Amino acid sequence: MNGTLIKSVDLFYQEGSSDKVYFLQIEENKGSNVVGYVVNFSYGRRGNAMQTGTKTNSPVTFYEAEKIYQKILNEKLGKGYKISSQHTNNTTTKVTKVDDVPSLIPVVKKEVKPVTPKCVLLNPISEERANEILQDDNWIVQEKMDGVRFMLDVKNGVFILQSKGYNRKGQEVPVPNNIKKMAENLPTCFLDGELVGEVFYVFDMIGFHECEITHDDFETRYQLLEKNIKPNDCLKIVKIYHGKDKVKFYDSVKTVAEGVVFKKKSATYHVGRPASGGDYLKFKFCESCTCIVTKVNNKRSVSIGLYEGDKVVEMGNVTIPANHDIPKKGSVVEVRYLYAYETGSLYQPVYLGERDDVDVDSVDSIKYKNE
């Protein structure tokens, strides 16, 4: 779905426990040197990752695309779906005759490599290694935000206004309403960051004006980010620190932040995580793990566990703060802690919220007291 949006409709279906959404688009094909159109769709339960696909295996005329689009729309409306919003390119004329169909005329187009919605991941390091990097001018440091990884793909042009969100797995996720509204004032870009509550903290930019910039070094990408993205109430740019300022910053956040992130100034954007080392590293002042809820207790508390092979090992209880809903048994949740006892419980656990973008951790992955 990397073409110019020509026409789209957002549908929803709510009945009983069902709450589903369905998005349908006609897009001008950008994958070849021939003008054509494709009909793409995405669907799923509201708030969950979306399934995507296409109704056209190859580009077709606008007349054919319009017929496919209208047929699917009528089918969905007949099944009880309702329209929440729709968009039509103001320059698109409704086709009523075959003679009105645009001809497939070869044109020369600038090749634009689409941005892949997946993210770079960080390798953990020891405090000793962190202190070494603090003295190395080839690295910068940023605060490690205590939120959920979120990537925002914004397409703002003359005939298109669209924003899509992706999680760390590259799955499409809903864009919060305040972020979607804010994105209307952004240029076309692809931003990488974390959602902390209703605020999007941006720490990198990997796409700008429909061009992928992952092969540029981090320092160049960050300068482009600072120059073109203006912070506001729901978008903040995570500051970077150089030279001697790194040590001052590091010392100032030791007791208040989750941790810090180190990035090599020359680092390109490599998706995934290397087996060891790499250009993107993290040092956490406290630990966190992804657990499964094994039981809902009284007085806003749940029991949590981690996997050991195919079985679940109990890791104690965690209190649910008043500003969070109590998760159900079987939910996947994130918990911060200082360390774990060998007897199998987390010391000073703090509930951070539910997760749907990561898997439950194993008992081998957590930090024990004797470490």
N, C-alpha and C positions, 0 to 999 in steps of 0.2 A: 504494500500500500504506500507507494512512494511517489505517486503521480500528483497532478494538480486536481484538487477536488472540484467537480463540476456540479454535483447534486448529491444531497444526503438527507436521510431521515433517521431520527432516533425514536425507537418504539419501546414500550414497556408492557408487561403483563403481570397483574397482581390479582391473585385469587387464593383464598385460604392461606396456606404457608408458602405458596409460590410467589416469587418476586424476581422476574426475569427481565432482561433487556436485550434488544436486538438492534444493531446498527447496520445500515445499508448505504452504500455510496457508489456513485459513478465517478470514476477518475480518468483523466486523460493519461494514457500510457506514457511512461517515461523510460521504458526499458529498451527501446529500439529507436531507429531512425525513421520510423513510419508512424504517422499520426493515427491513433486509434484509441479505443476506450475500453475500460474493464469495469466489471461490477464486482465489488468486494463486500464482505460482510464480517461481522463479529457478533458474538452472542455469549450469554452466560448468566449466572445468578448475580444480582446486584451486589457489588462489593467484593466479588471474587475475580480470579483471573479469567480473561476472556478467551474463548475459542475463536480462531479466525480462519477465513477461507475466501475463495473466489468462485463466482458463477461463470467466469469466462476464462478458459484455459489459455486463450490467446486473445490479443486485442481485436475488437470488432468495431463496426461503424457505430456512430452515436445512435442511429435509428434502432439497431439491434440491441444496444445496451439499454436504451430507454424501454424497449419492450420487456426485456428480462427484469429490469428494475421494477416496472409497474406490475408485472405478474407476481413477483415475490411480495411486493407491498400489499397487493390485494389479498394474497393468501394469508398473510400475517393478520391483516385487519379482520378477515373472515374467521380467524381462530381466536379473536378476542383481544388482540394487541391494540394499544392506543398510541397515538403520536404524541411525543413530548416536545419535539422540535424538528424543524426541517430547514434546509438551506438550499438555495438555488443560485448558481453563478449568474449574475445580472447580465452577462454578455451572451448567455446561452439562450437560443431561441427554441421554443417548443417545435419539434419536428412533426408535421402533420402529413407530409407527402414524402415519398421516396426520393423525389427530386431535391428535397431539402437536405438530404444526408451529406455530410462532408465527405469528399473523396479522399482516398488514401494516397496522399501526395508525399513522396519522400522529401524530407527536409533535413538540413544539417543542424544538429543540436549539440550543445555543450554537454559532455558526459559528466554527470554528477554521481558520485559514489554514495549510495544511501548509508545513513548512520545505522549501525547495528545496535539494537536496544539491549545490550548486555554490559556489565560493568567490570572494572578492575577490582580485584580483591586484595586485602592486605595480609601480609605475613606477620605474626607476632615476633617480638624480639625481647631479649633480656634487658634489665636495667643497665647492665654493663655496656651492652651494644648501644643503647640509647644515649648514654653519656659520651661514647665515642663519636656518634653522629652529631651531637650538639657542638662539637669542636670542628666539624667538617663543613667548609663553606659551600660544598657542592650540594648540600641538602637544605631544604626548608622544613619548617614545622608548622602544623595547624592543630587546633583543638579537635579531638575526636568527639563528634556530636553524639549525644545519647538519644538516638531516634531510630527510625526505620528507613532503610535505603530507598531512595526514590529518584527516578530519572524523568525529566520533563521534556517532551518533544513538542516544540511550538512551531507552527506554520502560520505565519501572518503575512499575507500578501494582498494584492489588489482584489483578488477574487476568492480568497480563502482565509478562514479564521478558524483554526483548529489546534487543540492541544491534547496530547495523549500522555499517560503516565505508565511507567514500567517499574517493576520491582527488581531486586538483585538477580533473580532468575531469568530476567528478560520477558516475564509475563506482563501482559497489559493489565493495568489496574486503574480503578476510577481516579479521576483528578478531583480533589476537594473543591467545592464550589468557590471558596475564596481564592484559591490558587488559579482556577480556571478564569475567573473574572480578572485577576491581576495579569494573567498571561496575554490578555487582549492588548496590553500596552507594551509587550515585549517584541523585539525583532524575531525573525525566524532563527531558531537556535535549538540546540540540544544540551540540556543542563544536567549535571550529575550532582547529587547531594543527599540530604536526609530530611525527612519530615519529623519535626519535633512538635507534637501537638498540631496546631494549624499553621505553623511557620515552616517554610521551605528554606533550609540552610544549604546554599550552593557552594561547593568547594572546587568545581571543575566545569569546564565547558568543552565538549567534544564535537560539536557541530555548530556551524554558523553560516547563515544565508544558504541553506540547503547543501553545504559542502562539509564533508567530513574533515576534521582537523586532528584526528587521533595520531597522525604521524608527526605533528608538531611537538616540540618539547613542552613540558609542563609550564615553564616560565612564560613562554609565548602564549599558551592557551589562557593562562591566568590574567595576563595583561589585556588580552582581548576580552575576557570576561569583565574585568574592572571597567574597561573603557565603554562597553556597550550595554551592560546590564545595570540598571539603577536600583539600589536597594529600596525597600518600602516596608510597610507594616507586616506583610506576610512573606517577604523574600529578603533574606539576609545573605551576604557574601562572607564566607568564613575567611578571616584574615590569615595571612601568611607572615612568618617571621624569619629574618635572615640574620647571619652573623652573630654578634654579641646579644642581640635582642632575643635570640632563640633561648639562651640560658635564662634570661630574666623572665620570659614568658613561661618556660617550663617550670621554674620554681614557683611562679605565682598561681599556677593551676593545679599543683600537686594534690591539694586537699579539697578542691572543689569540682574538678572535671573527671570524667570517666577515664580519660587518657589522652594521648597525643598521637598524631599521625606524621610520619616523616616521608617526604617525597623528594626524589632527586630532581634537581632543576632541569636536567637534560632528558628526563623520562618521557618517552612516548606513551600513549594510552594502550596498554596491552590488556585485553579482556581476560579475566580469570585470575588464578593465583599460581605462581611458580611453585615447584616442589619445596624450595627453600630460598631464603634471601629475596632478591629482587629490588626494584626501584620504589616500591610502595610498602612501607612498614608501619607497624603500630606498637605502641607500648601502653598497656593499660595499668592505671593506678589501682583499679579494682577489677574483679573478674565478672563475667556474666555468662549465663548458659541458657539454652533453650530446653525447657522441660515439658512434660506432659502432666496434665492435672489428673490425679488418681482418685481424688475424693473432694467433695465440697463439705467443709466443716461449718461449725456454728461461728457466729460473731465475725463474719467477713474474713474467713480464712479458708485456704485450700491446701490439700496435700499434693506434693509434686514428686515426680520421679524422672529418672534417666534410663536409657537403654543399656543393657549388658547382653549383647547378642539379641535374642528374641524376647527376653524377659525384661520387665520393668523393675528397677531398683528404687526403693523409696529414699527420698533425699530430704525429708522433713516437711515443714509447713511454711507458708508465706502469707502474710496479711495483705488483703486487698484494700488499697487506699479508697477513700470515699469518692474520689473523682473517676474511678474505674468501675465498670460493671463486673460482677462476680462471674468468672468464666465457668463453663459447664465442664463436667467430667469428660476427659478425652481431648479437651482443648490444648493447643500448643501455646505456651507462654514464655516470655523472656523474664529472667530473674537475675539481678545483680547480687554479688556476694563477695566477701573478702577471701574466704577459703572454705574448703570442705573438711570435715572430720573423717578419719578413716572408718569410723563407725557408720558413716553414711548419712550425713546431714550437712546442710549449708550453714555457715556462720554469718549472721547478720544479713539474711536474704531481704532484698527489696524488690517488690513486684513492679515491672515496667510495662506490662501490657501483653495482649494476645498477638501472635504472629501467624501469618499464612504464607510467608515467603521463605521460610527456613525449615529444616528438619530437626527433630529432637536429637540432642547431643547424647553421647555415650559417657559412661562413668570414667572411661579412660581419658577423656578430653578435659576434665576439670582439674583445678588446682587444689591439692590437698595441703593440710597444715604443715606437714614435714618437708614440703618443697620450699 
